[in-house]
Each structure stands twice: as structure tokens, then as C-alpha cells.
Amino acid sequence: MNHPGSSREPEDVALLTGSGASAVLSAALASEGRGLASWEVHSVHHRPGAGVSVGYTALVVSADGRSTTEYLCATTARLSHPHAPGLTRVAPAGGNGPVVHVWCHPADPELPGLVVACTPALLSARLGTRLEAAMVAYRPTRRAVVRTTFSDGATAYVKVLRPSQSPGLAQRHRMLTTVGVPAPEVLREDADGLVVLSAGRGTALSGLLSRGMDEGQAERVFRSLVALLDSLPQTALRLPAHPAWSERARHYAHAAATVLPEEAARARAVAEGVEQVMRTCDIGPVLPVHGDFYEANILMDGERVASLLDVDSLGPGHRVDDLACLLGHVSVLDHLAPSSYPRLGPVLRTWTRLAEQLVDPVALRARCAGVVLSLVAGARREDGGPWRADAEGRLARAEAWLAQSREAQARRAPH
């Protein structure tokens, strides 16, 4: 089911990334007696059906004429704390358009722990030791990750979530480490949504993929990945289930259309095709799944998994979706960075062949198509770098996965 505002999200993206953003930001600052000298889009976060959030680097002029560079955020998402300190509500001009909430980072209305995480003096006081901090990732209203380096050189990661969500993240990490699954340990958990995790061990799986693997090594690495999935604890079945990427294909087709509006029909056709195939194939039994199982979340020690990261979606699901997430992400790496992954093809073919021995090939390829469709919108870059070829390549790869799924389905249909 679509969010009531989802049909207008392309217009919201256009508003918050185009010239109209100036009026929105100026109105928010005017309520504080300040002005907007200049601005540029830094990041765009579009959650299909749940609103659009944009981050800006802005030059702000105070009432006494002094200028400062600030990071402003604006969102059309529904907020659970619409009256949070530092938050300004900007009504649509003439009553036509979305309500936009604006704040100055780090005063995120949904992440009360962010101010502490982004202020080294406050974070040092919280943790009781001197440290340096650097932002790794920030998704307005949703989450942030800050890397901390202590005086002894040790590293840890501070995750900032909505306070209602942080206990679940800590629970998942403890659930894994208790049974010996290699995952970061919870070092601290606070009521304001701040969770401190140990650093993962090992090097990113993407490094192996970049260097390339012969068939034997590719098979051994894949078996190590499957063994890791097999080791996920049965207690995870009691956790809330998260929808698989392919199960929200229509939402991601909508997001793809916001960055490639001229290809909206193609994106919609992929989503409809994924849904059609998924209704007719075997997805296998319910098992513990990681939920976001791809190369950036897997650290390796040689050919063995050394650490499993980002376990927020751990819970009940289907093995086919973890494997589709892995294969789908790997299949677009050569669009993301062609020069970095010149030896990707043979590994992808080997892993796909092995995966098809574990799950239904028709379901696997259809769900790979759904995963890749979810990645199309993420190709858009706001730093001026080229991205359209990457986005178009991802959409074409989603179409290819879907076509292969249909071919596999046709081959086994009774004649």
C-alpha cells in the first residue's frame, strides 16, 4: 500500500533540490532573524512512501551581519516530534505543496543523541575518555554513524538511532555475539538512542571482488558466506520481520522514477514483473536472515568471514533474499566503479550458480531484480560527479535479472 504522499514525492524532490529550496530555507531562517546568503545540495535521501529529506551546505547571515557555514536539513517526512527544539515548520506557499520541517545539524528532531555524538567534548564526557570523532554516515531523521578514535588508538563506532529503535539494535548484536557469530560487540547503550559498538575485524569483501578470484577461491568464499548465514541464531526468528527489498519493488520503482523520470515506465515494468514472478515461485522456508547481506556489510580474513556489520534487519525471512541481496549488489559494482571491478563477471557467475543450488533459481533471479531496482535511485550524486550512466546501468541490470528469471521459469514449464 502506498503512503498517502508518495504520489507527490517526485515534486517534493524537485522542490527541495531545485530553486524552490531557497524559499524554504530562507523562510525557516527568517523565523530566527537570520538570512540565507547561499546554499547547495549536499545529500538527498528519498524513502519511497515515507518522505524526502535533503541536506544542504549553507552560508547563513546572522542579524548582526556575520556569516557562518552551517549544515541545514529539510524533510517532508512525518515527524514523531514536530515541536522538537531547533525545528522550524515551513508551510507551503499559497497552501499548495508539502509541509517542510527544517533544522540545523545536529539538532535532528528524531535523533536526540546526535548532538552528543557530533560534539567531541560531549561525547568524551559521556564515554569518560578523550577521543576524536568523525561522521561516517547520516540519514536525517533515521540514523547516523560516527567513528571514534580514542587516545590509545582504539576505534569504536557510535550509532545514533531513534530512541525507540536502539534497544532492538543492541539486542541483535548481543544475540549474535552470544552464539559466536562474528559481529561488533555492544560497548554502551543509552536511552537517547546512542549505541557504541566495537570496530569490526577484517577487510571489506569488496576488496576481494576488486582483485578478482579464480573459480576455486570464489567457491570457497561463497561457502564461507553461506556458513555464516547458517550460523545465525534460531532466536532471531522471534524478532520482528522486515520486508525484503523485492517485496517493496513498487516503492523502489517510484524512487527510480524520481531520478530517471524518462524511464518511469521501465522501472514500473520491472516492479510489476518481479511481483508477478514472485507470486508463482517457491521462496523456501522461514529462516534467520541478515536482511542487508552484501559486500559492504561483510568483512573478511582471507577467505573466511571475520565480521558481520549492520545487523539492524536481523530477523525471520528467507535465504533467497539474503542471497539475492548479495548477488544484486555485486552485479552493479561494475556500474558504480567500472575501473575498480574489472574481474567481477566470473565471480558473479560462480556465485549465482552456487546460489541456484540452494534456492529456487526463478525466485533468486526475480528477487535479484527487485534488489537492483532498489539501488537505482541511490546512483544519483549531488557532488557534481557523473551518475546517470550508473543509474541507467542499474536499471538495465534489474531488467536483465528479471528476463533471466522469466527464461528459467519458461524452461521448466510443462509443454
C-alpha positions as CSV (number, residue, x, y, z in Angstrom):
1,M,0.0,0.0,0.0
2,N,1.4,3.4,-0.9
3,H,1.9,6.2,1.6
4,P,-0.7,8.9,1.1
5,G,2.0,11.3,0.0
6,S,4.0,9.0,-2.2
7,S,2.4,10.2,-5.4
8,R,3.8,13.7,-5.0
9,E,7.3,12.7,-3.9
10,P,8.8,13.5,-7.3
11,E,7.5,17.0,-6.9
12,D,8.9,17.1,-3.3
13,V,12.3,16.0,-4.6
14,A,12.2,18.7,-7.2
15,L,11.2,21.3,-4.6
16,L,13.9,20.5,-2.1
17,T,16.7,20.1,-4.7
18,G,15.7,22.9,-7.1
19,S,15.4,26.7,-6.9
20,G,12.3,26.4,-4.6
21,A,14.6,25.2,-1.8
22,S,15.9,28.7,-1.4
23,A,12.5,30.0,-0.4
24,V,12.0,27.1,2.1
25,L,15.4,27.6,3.8
26,S,15.0,31.4,3.8
27,A,11.6,31.1,5.5
28,A,13.0,28.8,8.1
29,L,15.9,31.1,8.9
30,A,13.8,34.3,8.8
31,S,11.8,32.9,11.8
32,E,15.1,33.1,13.7
33,G,16.0,36.6,12.4
34,R,18.7,35.2,10.1
35,G,19.2,35.2,6.3
36,L,20.4,32.9,3.6
37,A,23.3,34.1,1.6
38,S,23.9,30.9,-0.5
39,W,23.3,27.2,-0.4
40,E,24.0,23.9,-2.3
41,V,22.5,20.5,-2.0
42,H,24.8,18.0,-0.2
43,S,22.7,14.9,0.0
44,V,19.3,13.6,-0.9
45,H,17.5,10.8,1.0
46,H,14.3,9.5,-0.5
47,R,12.4,6.8,1.3
48,P,9.6,5.7,-1.0
49,G,6.3,6.3,0.7
50,A,7.9,7.9,3.7
51,G,9.1,11.3,2.5
52,V,12.1,13.2,1.2
53,S,15.0,14.6,3.3
54,V,17.7,16.8,1.9
55,G,20.9,18.1,3.5
56,Y,22.4,21.5,2.4
57,T,25.7,23.3,2.9
58,A,24.5,26.9,3.5
59,L,26.1,30.3,4.2
60,V,23.9,31.9,6.8
61,V,23.9,35.5,7.8
62,S,23.0,36.5,11.4
63,A,21.2,39.6,12.4
64,D,24.5,41.4,13.1
65,G,25.8,40.7,9.6
66,R,28.2,37.9,10.5
67,S,28.3,34.9,8.1
68,T,28.7,31.2,9.1
69,T,28.7,28.0,7.1
70,E,26.0,25.6,8.5
71,Y,24.6,22.2,7.6
72,L,20.8,22.6,7.2
73,C,18.3,19.8,6.7
74,A,14.8,19.8,5.4
75,T,12.3,17.0,5.3
76,T,8.8,16.2,4.2
77,A,8.7,13.1,6.3
78,R,6.1,12.8,9.1
79,L,7.9,13.5,12.4
80,S,7.1,12.0,15.8
81,H,8.5,15.1,17.5
82,P,7.2,18.0,15.3
83,H,7.8,20.5,18.1
84,A,11.4,19.5,18.9
85,P,13.9,22.3,19.9
86,G,15.5,23.9,16.9
87,L,12.9,22.7,14.4
88,T,11.1,25.1,12.1
89,R,7.9,24.3,10.3
90,V,7.5,25.9,6.8
91,A,4.0,25.8,5.4
92,P,3.6,25.6,1.6
93,A,3.3,28.9,-0.2
94,G,-0.3,29.5,-1.1
95,G,-1.3,26.3,0.6
96,N,-0.1,24.2,-2.3
97,G,2.7,21.9,-1.6
98,P,4.2,19.9,1.3
99,V,4.8,21.0,4.8
100,V,8.6,21.1,5.3
101,H,10.5,20.9,8.6
102,V,13.9,22.5,8.7
103,W,16.7,22.3,11.3
104,C,20.4,23.0,11.7
105,H,22.5,19.9,12.1
106,P,23.0,18.2,14.6
107,A,19.6,19.2,16.1
108,D,17.8,16.3,14.4
109,P,14.2,16.1,15.8
110,E,14.1,12.3,15.7
111,L,17.7,11.6,16.9
112,P,18.2,13.3,20.3
113,G,21.6,11.6,20.8
114,L,23.1,13.2,17.7
115,V,24.2,16.4,19.4
116,V,26.3,14.4,21.8
117,A,27.7,12.1,19.1
118,C,28.7,15.0,16.9
119,T,30.3,17.1,19.7
120,P,33.6,15.6,20.7
121,A,33.6,17.3,24.1
122,L,30.2,16.0,25.0
123,L,30.9,12.5,23.6
124,S,34.2,12.4,25.5
125,A,32.4,13.3,28.7
126,R,29.7,10.7,28.0
127,L,32.3,7.9,27.4
128,G,34.7,9.1,30.1
129,T,37.8,9.4,27.9
130,R,39.3,11.7,25.4
131,L,38.6,10.9,21.8
132,E,38.3,12.2,18.2
133,A,35.1,11.8,16.2
134,A,34.3,11.8,12.5
135,M,30.9,11.4,10.9
136,V,30.7,8.3,8.7
137,A,27.1,8.4,7.6
138,Y,24.0,10.4,8.3
139,R,20.4,9.8,7.2
140,P,18.3,12.7,8.5
141,T,15.6,11.5,11.0
142,R,16.7,7.9,10.7
143,R,20.2,7.2,11.8
144,A,23.9,8.4,12.0
145,V,27.2,6.6,12.4
146,V,30.2,8.3,14.0
147,R,33.7,6.8,14.1
148,T,35.5,7.5,17.3
149,T,39.3,7.2,17.9
150,F,40.5,7.0,21.4
151,S,43.7,8.3,22.8
152,D,45.2,4.8,22.8
153,G,44.4,4.4,19.1
154,A,41.5,2.1,19.6
155,T,38.4,2.6,17.3
156,A,34.7,2.3,18.0
157,Y,31.6,3.3,16.2
158,V,28.7,5.3,17.7
159,K,25.4,4.6,16.1
160,V,22.6,7.1,16.7
161,L,19.1,5.9,16.2
162,R,15.6,6.9,17.3
163,P,15.4,6.0,21.0
164,S,12.6,3.5,20.3
165,Q,14.9,1.6,17.9
166,S,18.2,1.5,19.7
167,P,17.3,-1.3,22.1
168,G,16.5,-3.6,19.2
169,L,19.8,-2.9,17.5
170,A,21.7,-3.7,20.8
171,Q,19.6,-6.8,21.2
172,R,20.5,-8.1,17.8
173,H,24.2,-7.6,18.3
174,R,24.1,-9.4,21.6
175,M,22.1,-12.2,20.1
176,L,24.8,-12.8,17.5
177,T,27.9,-12.4,19.7
178,T,26.3,-14.7,22.4
179,V,26.3,-17.6,20.0
180,G,29.7,-16.8,18.5
181,V,28.6,-15.1,15.3
182,P,31.4,-12.6,14.5
183,A,29.7,-9.2,14.9
184,P,30.7,-6.0,16.7
185,E,30.1,-6.0,20.5
186,V,27.9,-3.5,22.3
187,L,30.1,-1.4,24.4
188,R,27.4,1.0,25.6
189,E,23.7,1.7,25.1
190,D,22.0,4.9,26.2
191,A,18.4,5.9,26.5
192,D,18.7,8.7,23.9
193,G,19.4,6.3,21.1
194,L,23.2,6.3,21.3
195,V,24.8,2.8,20.9
196,V,28.6,2.3,21.0
197,L,29.9,-0.7,19.1
198,S,33.3,-2.2,18.8
199,A,35.0,-2.0,15.4
200,G,34.6,-4.9,13.1
201,R,37.6,-7.0,12.3
202,G,38.9,-7.8,8.8
203,T,38.8,-6.2,5.4
204,A,35.8,-5.5,3.2
205,L,34.6,-8.2,0.9
206,S,34.6,-5.6,-1.9
207,G,38.5,-5.8,-1.8
208,L,38.4,-9.5,-2.8
209,L,35.8,-8.7,-5.5
210,S,38.0,-5.9,-6.8
211,R,41.1,-8.1,-7.1
212,G,39.2,-10.9,-8.6
213,M,39.1,-14.6,-7.7
214,D,39.6,-17.8,-9.6
215,E,36.8,-20.3,-9.5
216,G,38.1,-22.3,-6.6
217,Q,38.6,-19.2,-4.4
218,A,35.2,-17.9,-5.4
219,E,33.6,-21.2,-4.4
220,R,35.4,-21.2,-1.0
221,V,34.4,-17.6,-0.2
222,F,30.8,-18.3,-1.2
223,R,30.7,-21.3,1.1
224,S,32.1,-19.2,3.9
225,L,29.3,-16.7,3.4
226,V,26.7,-19.4,3.4
227,A,28.2,-20.9,6.6
228,L,27.9,-17.5,8.2
229,L,24.2,-17.4,7.3
230,D,23.8,-20.9,8.6
231,S,25.2,-19.8,11.9
232,L,22.6,-17.1,12.5
233,P,20.8,-18.0,15.8
234,Q,17.3,-19.5,15.8
235,T,16.3,-16.9,18.4
236,A,16.3,-14.4,15.6
237,L,13.0,-16.0,14.4
238,R,11.3,-14.3,17.4
239,L,12.3,-10.8,16.2
240,P,10.0,-8.6,14.1
241,A,10.2,-9.4,10.4
242,H,11.4,-6.8,7.9
243,P,10.1,-6.7,4.3
244,A,12.6,-7.9,1.7
245,W,13.8,-5.4,-0.8
246,S,11.9,-7.2,-3.6
247,E,8.7,-7.0,-1.6
248,R,8.8,-3.2,-1.9
249,A,9.5,-3.2,-5.6
250,R,6.7,-0.7,-6.5
251,H,8.1,1.7,-3.9
252,Y,11.6,1.5,-5.4
253,A,10.2,1.8,-9.0
254,H,8.7,5.1,-7.8
255,A,12.1,6.2,-6.3
256,A,13.8,5.2,-9.6
257,A,11.4,7.4,-11.5
258,T,12.4,10.4,-9.4
259,V,15.9,10.3,-10.7
260,L,15.2,8.9,-14.2
261,P,11.7,10.3,-14.9
262,E,12.0,9.4,-18.6
263,E,12.5,5.7,-17.6
264,A,9.5,5.5,-15.2
265,A,7.7,3.0,-17.4
266,R,10.7,0.7,-17.5
267,A,11.1,0.9,-13.7
268,R,7.4,0.2,-13.2
269,A,7.6,-2.8,-15.6
270,V,10.4,-4.3,-13.6
271,A,8.4,-3.9,-10.4
272,E,5.3,-5.5,-11.9
273,G,7.4,-8.3,-13.4
274,V,9.1,-9.0,-10.0
275,E,5.7,-9.2,-8.3
276,Q,4.3,-11.4,-11.0
277,V,7.1,-13.9,-10.8
278,M,7.2,-13.9,-7.0
279,R,3.6,-15.0,-6.9
280,T,4.4,-18.2,-8.7
281,C,7.7,-19.5,-7.3
282,D,9.0,-21.2,-4.2
283,I,10.7,-18.9,-1.7
284,G,11.7,-21.6,0.7
285,P,11.2,-22.0,4.5
286,V,11.4,-19.2,7.0
287,L,14.9,-18.9,8.4
288,P,17.0,-16.4,10.4
289,V,18.3,-13.8,7.9
290,H,20.6,-10.8,8.0
291,G,18.3,-8.7,5.8
292,D,21.0,-6.5,4.3
293,F,23.6,-9.1,3.3
294,Y,26.0,-7.6,0.8
295,E,29.7,-6.9,0.3
296,A,29.9,-3.6,2.3
297,N,28.5,-5.3,5.4
298,I,30.9,-8.3,5.3
299,L,34.5,-8.2,6.5
300,M,36.9,-11.0,5.6
301,D,40.0,-12.5,7.0
302,G,41.4,-14.2,3.9
303,E,38.6,-16.4,2.6
304,R,36.7,-16.5,5.9
305,V,34.1,-14.1,7.2
306,A,35.7,-12.1,10.1
307,S,32.8,-9.8,10.9
308,L,29.2,-9.1,10.0
309,L,28.1,-5.5,10.1
310,D,24.8,-3.6,10.1
311,V,22.6,-6.2,11.7
312,D,19.6,-3.9,12.1
313,S,17.4,-6.1,9.9
314,L,18.3,-9.4,11.5
315,G,15.1,-11.5,11.9
316,P,12.9,-14.1,10.2
317,G,12.9,-14.2,6.4
318,H,14.0,-16.3,3.5
319,R,17.5,-17.4,2.5
320,V,16.7,-16.5,-1.1
321,D,16.5,-12.8,-0.1
322,D,19.9,-12.8,1.6
323,L,21.5,-14.4,-1.4
324,A,19.6,-12.1,-3.8
325,C,20.8,-9.1,-1.8
326,L,24.4,-10.3,-2.2
327,L,24.2,-11.1,-5.9
328,G,22.2,-8.0,-6.7
329,H,24.6,-5.6,-5.1
330,V,27.6,-7.4,-6.6
331,S,26.0,-7.2,-10.1
332,V,26.0,-3.4,-10.1
333,L,29.5,-2.8,-8.8
334,D,30.9,-2.5,-12.3
335,H,28.4,0.2,-13.0
336,L,29.3,2.0,-9.8
337,A,33.1,1.9,-10.3
338,P,34.0,0.2,-13.6
339,S,37.7,0.6,-13.2
340,S,37.7,-0.9,-9.7
341,Y,35.9,-4.1,-10.6
342,P,37.4,-5.4,-13.9
343,R,37.2,-9.1,-12.8
344,L,33.7,-9.2,-11.4
345,G,32.0,-11.3,-14.1
346,P,33.4,-14.8,-13.4
347,V,32.9,-14.4,-9.6
348,L,29.3,-13.4,-10.1
349,R,28.6,-16.3,-12.4
350,T,30.1,-18.7,-10.0
351,W,28.2,-17.3,-7.0
352,T,25.0,-17.4,-9.0
353,R,25.5,-21.0,-10.0
354,L,26.1,-22.0,-6.4
355,A,23.2,-20.0,-5.1
356,E,20.9,-21.7,-7.5
357,Q,21.8,-25.0,-5.9
358,L,20.5,-23.7,-2.6
359,V,17.3,-21.8,-3.5
360,D,14.8,-21.7,-6.4
361,P,16.6,-20.2,-9.4
362,V,13.4,-18.4,-10.6
363,A,12.8,-16.8,-7.2
364,L,16.5,-15.9,-6.8
365,R,16.8,-14.0,-10.1
366,A,13.4,-12.3,-9.7
367,R,14.5,-11.1,-6.2
368,C,17.9,-10.0,-7.6
369,A,15.9,-7.8,-10.0
370,G,14.0,-6.3,-7.0
371,V,17.2,-5.7,-5.1
372,V,18.9,-3.9,-8.1
373,L,15.7,-1.9,-8.7
374,S,16.1,-0.6,-5.1
375,L,19.6,0.6,-6.0
376,V,18.7,2.8,-9.0
377,A,17.8,5.9,-7.1
378,G,20.9,5.7,-5.0
379,A,23.1,6.3,-8.0
380,R,22.2,9.9,-8.0
381,R,25.1,12.1,-6.8
382,E,24.9,15.7,-5.6
383,D,28.7,16.4,-5.8
384,G,28.7,17.2,-9.5
385,G,30.1,13.8,-10.5
386,P,28.5,11.8,-13.3
387,W,25.8,9.4,-12.2
388,R,23.2,9.0,-14.9
389,A,25.1,6.2,-16.7
390,D,25.4,4.3,-13.4
391,A,21.6,4.7,-12.7
392,E,20.7,3.6,-16.2
393,G,23.1,0.7,-15.9
394,R,21.5,-0.4,-12.7
395,L,18.0,-0.3,-14.2
396,A,19.2,-2.3,-17.2
397,R,20.7,-4.9,-14.8
398,A,17.4,-5.2,-13.0
399,E,15.7,-5.8,-16.3
400,A,18.3,-8.5,-17.2
401,W,17.8,-10.3,-13.9
402,L,14.0,-10.3,-14.4
403,A,14.5,-11.6,-18.0
404,Q,16.7,-14.4,-16.8
405,S,14.1,-15.3,-14.1
406,R,11.3,-15.5,-16.8
407,E,13.6,-17.6,-19.0
408,A,14.2,-20.0,-16.2
409,Q,10.5,-20.1,-15.4
410,A,9.7,-20.9,-19.1
411,R,12.3,-23.7,-19.3
412,R,10.6,-25.7,-16.5
413,A,7.0,-25.0,-17.5
414,P,5.2,-28.2,-18.8
415,H,4.8,-28.3,-22.5
